[in-house]
Each structure stands twice: as structure tokens, then as C-alpha cells.
């Protein structure tokens, strides 16, 4: 094999993955336009079908999940609407439109679960963390690290004592803020990968005291209820509500966010 053929083969092997991803992106864009047209024309089942095709290609985004939630909401499929609003909000936690539509869908559900009160500082930190997604916090941490290095260089090279003190304190503040941003980015990333929250799909589900149909009936849940899965045994899930109630339901009754 001559050098020219070797070069061509190497180029094909090198760039074929990029070409494949580009083709996939183009196909996803085509499907996206088609699905949005269906949605605009009120053809919600067709829109959902095409949105689902996009989801199957792993070209997911907050906009995709948001539109899927809207389409399901138009179909009055509350469980699916809440599921996809939750998935959209997980990718874009600071999006007010997603949060509002999720709240509107939840108002149509039958279950009203009160959240267990917590120390106000925990609530404040969680709300601050959810202000942005993992990528935004990571980019902010890089900016803060660069600013910190700039302040440190100023501390070592500036002659003015007052400016050196200012640069030092700004560097300390930069380190603390960067550490906080990195921590928030980690929590947000873990929230995306740790899929331990789920949505109840059947109209009515009886929560049992044990992972067995002979277990005592504790309470019932309805379509669209959000639960946290804390354990699994065979075909059963041990779930917890926001108010602290726990019990067992069959795994087929939920879909993970």
C-alpha cells in the first residue's frame, strides 16, 4: 500500500466519527423542524412521535423535553407531561418557563404532598444551586479560577501595599467562590446522572407496607405523583414522598425522571 492510500485511509478513520456526529445532528435538526410543525398545527400525537425519535438518538436538550411536556399536556397526559417537564428542569434548573408549566401540570394532579420543613439555610443554598445547570457552574468556576490567578499575580507584582492587600483578599474570595461553584456543578451533575426520582403513571396506585401484594395498604397515589426511589427488591420499589411517607409499589407503576 503506497503512502497516498495510507494517508487517505488515516484521514477517513480520523474524520469518520465527526462525519457521523454531523450527520446525526443534521437528521435531528430535520426531525426537530418536522415535530415543531406538527405541534404548531395541533397534531400533538405526531409531534410526540417525532420528538420521541429525536430522544432515541440521544440528542436531548431542555427544549426537546419542554416541547414534549407541552405536547403531552395538550393531550391531557399528565404523568408524561410532568415527567418531561421534570427532565427539562433537571437539565435547565433556572428556567422559569419550565418551572411554571410544571407547576400548572402538578395543579391538575389529585395528590397534595406537603414538603417536610427544613432549616432555611438549606433551602437558600439549594435554590442558589438550582439557579444554573452543571455546565454554567463549571464555566463560572473556570472564570473565577482565572480571576484568582490574576489577583495573585497582582499581589506579587504590584508595589502599592493597599493594592496588594486588595488583590490578596480578592484572591481569597475567588478561591472560595470557585470552590463553591465547583461544588454546585458537582451536585447538579449528580442530579442529572442519579435518577432516583420517578413519576407515578397509573390513575391509582396502592402503596403497601411490604414488597408483596399481601402487605398492608398504607395510602394511595394518583397519576403524576412524584416519588423518590430509595430501594428496590425484585419487582418492587421502596418509595418516599416529600412529606416523609414511605412504602412499596410495583416497579411498573413508575418512570424515572
SVG drawing of the C-alpha trace seen along z (x, -y; Angstrom):
<svg xmlns="http://www.w3.org/2000/svg" viewBox="-57 -52 64 64">
<polyline fill="none" stroke="black" stroke-width="0.4" points="0.0,0.0 1.5,-3.3 1.8,-6.4 -1.1,-8.2 -3.5,-5.3 -2.3,-5.2 -2.9,-8.9 -6.4,-8.6 -7.3,-5.7 -5.9,-7.5 -8.0,-10.6 -11.1,-8.5 -10.6,-6.8 -9.8,-10.1 -12.7,-12.1 -15.4,-9.5 -16.6,-9.8 -17.0,-13.6 -18.9,-13.0 -21.2,-10.5 -22.0,-13.0 -22.5,-15.8 -25.0,-13.6 -26.8,-12.7 -27.1,-16.4 -28.5,-17.2 -31.0,-14.4 -32.0,-15.6 -32.5,-19.1 -34.7,-17.8 -36.8,-15.8 -36.9,-18.8 -38.4,-21.1 -40.9,-18.4 -42.0,-17.9 -42.4,-21.6 -44.5,-21.9 -46.8,-19.1 -47.0,-20.8 -47.9,-24.2 -50.6,-22.5 -52.1,-20.9 -51.1,-17.4 -49.8,-16.5 -49.6,-12.7 -47.4,-13.1 -45.3,-15.7 -44.8,-13.4 -43.8,-10.5 -41.1,-12.6 -39.9,-14.1 -39.5,-10.6 -37.4,-9.7 -35.1,-12.6 -34.9,-11.5 -33.9,-8.0 -30.9,-9.5 -29.6,-11.0 -29.8,-14.5 -31.7,-15.6 -32.0,-19.1 -34.1,-21.2 -36.0,-22.5 -36.8,-18.9 -38.1,-17.8 -40.0,-21.1 -41.8,-20.6 -42.5,-17.0 -44.0,-18.0 -46.2,-20.7 -47.4,-18.2 -48.3,-15.7 -50.0,-18.4 -52.1,-19.3 -53.2,-15.7 -54.1,-15.8 -51.5,-13.1 -50.4,-14.5 -47.9,-11.8 -45.9,-12.1 -46.2,-15.9 -44.8,-16.1 -42.1,-13.5 -40.8,-15.6 -41.1,-18.9 -39.1,-17.4 -36.4,-16.1 -36.3,-19.5 -35.9,-21.3 -33.2,-18.9 -31.1,-20.0 -32.1,-23.7 -32.9,-24.2 -33.1,-28.0 -35.7,-28.1 -38.8,-30.0 -41.0,-28.8 -40.3,-25.1 -40.9,-25.6 -44.2,-27.4 -45.5,-24.8 -44.5,-22.0 -46.4,-23.8 -49.5,-24.1 -49.4,-20.4 -49.0,-19.5 -52.0,-21.6 -54.1,-19.1 -53.0,-16.1 -55.0,-14.8 -52.2,-14.3 -51.2,-17.2 -48.0,-16.4 -46.5,-18.9 -42.8,-19.2 -41.1,-18.4 -39.9,-21.8 -36.2,-22.3 -33.7,-24.8 -33.9,-28.0 -30.2,-28.0 -30.5,-24.6 -33.4,-25.9 -31.4,-29.0 -28.4,-27.0 -30.5,-24.6 -32.3,-27.5 -28.9,-29.1 -27.5,-25.9 -30.5,-25.4 -30.1,-28.9 -28.0,-27.3 -27.1,-24.0 -23.9,-22.0 -22.2,-23.4 -22.9,-27.0 -21.5,-26.4 -18.4,-24.7 -17.8,-27.7 -18.2,-30.1 -15.7,-28.2 -13.1,-28.4 -13.7,-32.2 -13.2,-32.5 -10.0,-30.5 -8.6,-32.7 -9.6,-35.8 -8.0,-34.4 -4.7,-33.8 -4.8,-37.3 -5.3,-38.7 -2.4,-36.6 -0.1,-37.9 -1.1,-41.4 -0.3,-40.6 3.2,-39.5 4.0,-42.3 2.1,-45.4 4.2,-47.7 1.3,-49.5 0.7,-48.0 -3.0,-48.9 -3.5,-47.4 -1.6,-44.3 -3.9,-43.8 -6.9,-44.3 -5.5,-41.7 -4.9,-39.2 -8.4,-39.4 -9.9,-39.2 -7.8,-36.1 -9.1,-34.5 -12.6,-35.4 -12.0,-34.0 -10.8,-30.7 -13.9,-30.4 -16.3,-31.3 -14.6,-28.9 -14.8,-26.1 -18.5,-26.8 -19.1,-26.8 -17.3,-23.5 -19.3,-22.0 -22.6,-23.2 -21.5,-21.9 -20.9,-18.5 -24.2,-18.5 -26.0,-19.5 -24.2,-16.8 -25.0,-14.2 -28.7,-15.3 -28.7,-14.5 -27.0,-11.1 -28.6,-9.9 -32.1,-9.0 -33.7,-8.1 -36.8,-10.2 -39.8,-9.0 -43.4,-9.8 -46.4,-7.6 -48.3,-6.7 -51.4,-4.7 -54.6,-6.6 -54.4,-5.0 -51.7,-3.1 -51.9,-1.5 -48.8,-1.8 -48.0,1.3 -46.2,1.8 -44.1,4.6 -42.9,5.7 -45.8,8.0 -49.4,7.9 -50.3,9.2 -48.7,6.3 -50.9,3.8 -52.4,0.9 -50.8,-2.3 -52.1,-5.0 -52.8,-5.6 -51.1,-7.7 -52.5,-9.1 -51.2,-9.8 -48.5,-12.4 -47.3,-12.0 -43.5,-12.4 -41.7,-9.9 -38.1,-9.2 -37.0,-5.6 -34.9,-4.6 -34.6,-0.8 -35.6,1.9 -36.4,5.6 -37.4,7.9 -40.3,6.2 -41.0,3.7 -39.7,0.2 -39.5,-1.3 -40.6,-4.9 -40.6,-8.0 -42.7,-11.2 -41.7,-14.7 -43.6,-14.6 -41.6,-11.6 -44.2,-8.9 -42.7,-5.6 -44.0,-2.4 -43.7,0.2 -45.2,0.1 -44.7,2.3 -41.9,1.1 -44.0,1.0 -46.1,-1.8 -43.4,-4.5 -41.0,-6.0 -37.7,-7.5 -37.1,-11.2"/>
</svg>
